[in-house]
Amino acid sequence: MSDTPSQLATPDSLTPTQLGALALQIKTWGQELGFAQIGICDTDLSKEEPKLQQWLEMGYHGEMGYMANHGMMRARPHELHPGTKRVITARMNYLPPEAGFACNLKDPNLGYISRYAGGRDYHKMIRNRLKKLGDRIEAELKLLGVDKPNSRPFVDSAPILERPLADKAGLGWTGKHSLLLNQDAGSWFFLGELLIDLPLPVDIPVAEGCNTCVACIKSCPTNAIVEPYTVDGSRCISYLTIELQGAIPMEFRQAIGNRIYGCDDCQLVCPVNAKAPLTEESDFHTRPSLKQPQLLELFSWSEAEFLKLTEGSPIRRIGHGHWLRNIAVALGNAPHSEASITALEARKLSNEVDEMVGEHIDWALEQQHQKLQAAHSLGLNESASSLSRKTQRIIRSVEKGLTRDA
């Protein structure tokens, strides 16, 4: 058959045997490109639409207006990219070596950064690899005398319900914290999708494995998991420290502790994560400047230093002002320290601080002075009393269940 565009067959002309062989090749190519697993599903997410509508009506998306802007398109990949017949979902492990979860959380003078964000921003990397996967599919179809497929990669960058799709594609099950869980890999992985017009055979979803476990629900610092499988995003620390544009509500500030960018607590207590593999991508390893970082050091960064030291990192997108806002809250939660008070007072006078950040600095100074007064009047040991009970339980859970990563 000629390979001139006018004489190439359409993807629909492929036989079931050819499509099955191609699906197996796609999974092999995915692993060669660094993905831990590839799954394939159709585009029918109609069962998710009522859940999405209710979640939006409850206001659980907070200020994330983009979650509602596209209506039910999030559950309709075939509308997002017309012609789509299948979604090829890929996952890539990101757990870095020497994660030091417990070491980080037990020292309130350190800043805790969600472990997905300590290295390179995953969006562009995974999108490029999904693009390469699409190129390999196109090349294979050309050899078969078939016209190139209509495909498009997405990585957390479009209105698409990626976790329900990954669930349907057999990459894992949706846990009670709403994250995807894989029996062999836990939840420490990124997801990406390649929407395509090939009628490939689909994979079989796996059975849920959470059973009666509710560790994630009990451990959430801000009680954001309002019921199994439902997260009030507006209460989640990841939302509060990353997505929220204004002031962090008073009711959540102490619960945030030393978490200055995201939160991993619901993953840390999950028993499925006990055997999660480390990433094979060195780009996801934690940068030296972000590994067990001192809050005062991070708080001292000028905007120029912040931009330089977070270049290529997901952290950069929140901006220097929100970075200072988050660290100010953490300093308010840290044990009393004259060095912290001095740093907060100096930063308040900086021309890099606006009214919103200044309010958080004032709150932190008030917390610091209250701790000093309490220590003087009651003889309290601030270091021993500064961690919440939940955080102490999480630390014990990590030290017991995630010994390699503690």
N, C-alpha and C positions, 0 to 999 in steps of 0.2 A: 504493500500500500504506500502510495506517495506521501511524503511528509509536508507537502505544501499545504498551507492553512486552509485553502478552499476545499481540499479533499480529505482532510482529517475527520475521523468519526467523532461523535460526541461521547462524553463520559458515560452516558446512559447505555452505550452500545457494549460496554464491558460485561462479560458473563459473570455469574456468581463465583465461578472458580477463579477467574482473574481478579475479581474484587477481594476475595478471601486471601489470595496470595499477596495482593498489594497491601492489605491491612497488616499482614505479618511483617512485610518489608518496612512499612511505616514505623512499626514498633522497634524494629532493629535499628533503623536510621535514627530514631529518637534517642536510643541509648548511645549511639555513636556520637550524637551531638551533645551529650552530657545530661540528658533527661533521665531521671530515675525510673520513670514509668510513663507509658502512653495508653490512653483509653479512648474509645470511640462510642458516641451515642447519637441518637436522633435529636431533633430540635424541640420535641414536645415537652414543655414545662408547665402545661396547663394546671397541674396540681399545685404548683407553687404560686400561682397568681392570687388566690384568696389570701394566702399567708403574707405575701408581699403587700397587698392592699391593706390588710389589717395592721401590719407593722408600720406602714406609712401613716395610717389614720391615728395610731397611738402616738405619733410624733417621735418614735424611737430613732429617727434619722437625725434629730437635732438640727443643726445648721447646715447639714449636708444636703442642700437643695437639689443637687444633681441626682440624688437618689430618687427624687420624685419627678424631676423634669421630663423624663421620657415615658412616664406612665408605665404600662405593662410591657413596653418594648424590652425591658430587662429580662422578661421571661419568654421572649420571642426572638431567638437568634435569627430566624428566617426573615424577620422584618428589619432587624439591624443590618443584615447583609443579605439582600434579596438573592434568592437562588440557593441559599444554603440548605443542604440536605443532611449533613452530618457535622458534628463538632468533634474535632480531635483535641483532646485535653491532655496536657503534659504537666508533670510535676518535677520540680528540681529541689533537691535537699539543700538547706542553708545552715544547719546547725554548725557553728564554728568550733574548732578545738579549743580546749581550755575555756569553756564558757563561763565558769566561775559564778554560777547563779547565786548560790548560798553566800559565798564570800562577799559578793556585791551587795546583796540585800541586808546582810547582817551588820554592815558598816554604814550607818546613816550619813557619814561624811563623804561617801562616794556617790556618784550619780549613776543611776541604773538606766541603761538604754536597751530597749527591746533588741534581742539578738539578731533579728533580721536586718537591722539598720546599722550594724557596726562596720560593715564593709561597703562594697560598691552597690549602687542602686541597681536593683534587679530588672527594672522595666525594660530598658534598652537591650540588655544582654539577652533576656529570654525572647523578646520580640524578634531580635536578629536571628536567633536560632530557630524559631518557628518559621521565619521567612525562608531559612535554608532548608527546613523540612519541606516547605511548600515547593521550593525549587527542585528538590529531589523527586517529589511526586510528579511534577511537571515533566522532568526529564524522562522518568520511567514511562509516563503515558505517551510521550513522543515516540519512544521505542516501540510502543504497542500500536502506533498509528492513530492515537487519540488526541484530540485537541486539548490544549492546556486547560486545567481546571480553574474555576473562579473561586479563589481562596483569599482569606484575609486574616492576619494574626491579631490577637488581642492579648494584652497583659495588664489587667487591672486598669484599663484605660478607656472603657466604654460601658454603656449601660447593659451589662450582661451578668446573669446570676451564675458566676463561675463555680461556686461550691456545689449547688444542686446539679450542675452539668457534670462536674467531676464525680459526684456521687453516682449519678446515672451511668457514667462511663466505667464504673467499677474500680476507681482509684482509691476508694475508701468509703466510709460512712460519715454522715453528719453527726458530730458529737453534741452533747447537751450544751456545750459552750458555743455551738453553731459553727465551729471550725471542722475541717475535714480531718478524719483520723484514718490512718492506714495501719493495719495490724503489725506490719513489719517496720514501718518508718515513723509511727507516731504522727505528729502534726507539724514538724519542723520542715515545711517545704512550701515553695511558691507554686502558683498555678498559672498556666497560660493556655490560650485556646487558638486553634486554627479552624476557622469556619470555611467549609468547602462544599462544593456542589456534587461530590461523588457519593453514590448510594452504597457506601461501604457497609460491611456487616458490623453490627453493634455488639458491644461487650455487655456482660451480665453484671448488674449491681451486686455488691457484697452485702451480707447481712450486718445489721448494727451489732456492735460489740460492747456498748456501754453498760448494758444490763441495768443493774440497780445502783451503779456508782453515781454519786452526786458530788464528788470531790470538787469539781470546778465551780459548782454553784455555791458551795459553802465557803470557798476560798476567795471569791472575787472581792477585792478591797472595797469597792463601792456598791456592791450588790447589784451589778448591772445585768446579771443573768436572772431575769425576773421569773422565769419558769424554764423547764427543760426545753432547749432548742430555740429559745427566744432571748435576745440580748437587747436591752435598752441602750442603744448606741450613745445616747446623750449622757449616760452615766459612766460609760467605759473610759478608763484612764487613757487608752490609746486615742480616743476621740478628744478627750479633754486636753491632752498635751500636744496633739498634732492637728486635728481638724478645727477645733474651736478657735474662732478668731478673736473673741473678746476675753473678758475676765473669767477666770475659773471660779465657778460658784463656791462660796464659803463652805458649804456642807461637804465638799469633796477634798478640800485642800489637805487636811491632816491625813486622810486615807491614802492620798497619793504617795506619802512617804518620800523616798528618794528617787522615785521613778520620773525621770525628766524627759523621756521620749518613749512613749508606748509602755506596754505592760505585758509580761509573759505568765502571770501567776496561774491562770487557768490551765496553761500548758504544763507548768512546772509540777502541778499536783496530779496530773493525769497519768495513771499507771501504764497506759499504752505507750507513753514516751520513754519508758524505762529502757527499751532496746533500740531507740532511734539512732540511725547511723550519722556519722559526721559528714559534712559536705566534702565533696571532692573538688569543689571550686575554690581556689585560693582567693578569688576576688571577694568571697563572702566571709573571709576571716576578719576578725575584729582589728581595726586599725590601732596601732600603738597608742595614739592620743585618746582613744575612746575605750581603752581596756582598763577596767577598774579605775575610772578617772575621778580625781578629787573634785568635789563641787567647787571649791574656791578657785581652782585652776581654770575650770570651764567658765566660771562666772567672770573671770578676769579677761577673757578673750574680747578684743575689740571686734567691731563688725568685719574689718578686713581680715583679722585672724580667723574669725568664724567661717567666712567664705572660703578662705584658703584651706583650712583644716577639714572642712566638710565637702570639699569639691568632689563631685561624683557620688556623693552619699545621699540617701533619702532624707537625711536630717536637714539638708540645706534648704529644702523647700519651705520649711516653717518660718525661716527668716530669723535674723539675730534678735529682734525684739521678743518674739515668742520663746526663743531659746532662753533669754534672760528671765522672762516671766516664769517659765517652768523651774529654772534653777533657784529662783528666789523662793518659790514655794518649798522646794526641797531644803533650802537653807533654814527656812522657818521651822521645818520638821526635824532638823538636825539637833544634836545636843548643844547646849549653850556654849558659845565660844566668842571670846572677844575679837578674834580674827574674823569671824563671820559678821559680827556687828560692824566692824570697821569696813569690811568689804561692801556690805549692804549700804552703809551710809555714803561711802565714796561713789558707788555706782549710781545712787539716787541723784547725785549732783552731775552725773555725766550727761552730755548733750545727746547721747545715744538712747536715752530713756524717755519714753513718752508717758503720758498720764496713766495709761492702763498698766504699764509695767511698774511705774512708780507706786501704784496702789498695792501691788503684790509685794514690793519691797517693804512698804510700810507694814503690811501684815506680817511679813517675816521678822521684821525688827520687833514688833509687838510680841510675837511668839518667843523670840530669843530673850526678851526682857522678862517675860512671864516665867520662863524656865529658870532664869537666874534668881528671881524672887522666891520661887518654889524651893529651889535648892537651899537658899539661905534660911528660909523659915522652917523647912521640914527636914533638911539634911538629906535630900534625895540624891541618889546617884543617877544623873541624867543619862549616862551611857547605857545603863541597864534598863531604864524605863522608856527610852525613846521609840522603841519598836512596838507596833501594835500586836495584839495577840494573834491576829490572822497572819501577819508577816512572820512572827515567830514560828507558827505552825507550818507555814510554807517552807521556811528554812529547814526545819526538822524533816519535813517530807522530802525535800531535795537531797539532803545529806544521807537519807536512808534509801531513797529510791533511784536517785540519779547520781550515784557516787562519782562516776567518771567526770560529770559536768558540774559537780558541786563547787 
